[in-house]
Amino acid sequence: MNYNIISTLDEQQIIELYELYQQEWWTDNRKFEDVLVMLENTDILIGICENKTNRLIGFTRVLSDFVYKALIFDVIIHEEYQGKGLGRILLDQVTTHPKLQSVQHFELYCKSDKISFYEKWGFTKEIGDINFMRKTVK
């Protein structure tokens, strides 16, 4: 497969990202206007585009202090391209990103069925006496 790795999105790719979000249960309620704000406030984004059409087919983003923490969000692959190794490419791009080489901890959240996928990069759910907490405000 021929593809390009990108670090910025053009207007059409932002629309395609929004469409990617609509395919997943965990992002299908996102509003387009909120996605624009999210992109403005993302430290690092990585996209995968088809070489011929420049269509966005994979995406992830990172929020980081570039020293202690890098939190990976929204690892998403277009449903037509899942199972072709593109998720691996996204994770490799994040974990080898030049701006993130001094980060002490990469973190993410995922459902149980994705744990074995992320373990390939050294992620573990064994993080001691730490609990995930959330306060919903919207």
Secondary structure, 3 states (H helix, E strand, C coil): CCEEEECCCCHHHHHHHHHHHHCCCCCCCCCHHHHHHHHHCCCEEEEEEECCCCCEEEEEEEEECCCCEEEEEEEEECHHHCCCCHHHHHHHHHHCCHHHCCCCEEECCCCHHHHHHHHCCCCCCCCCCCCCCCCCCC
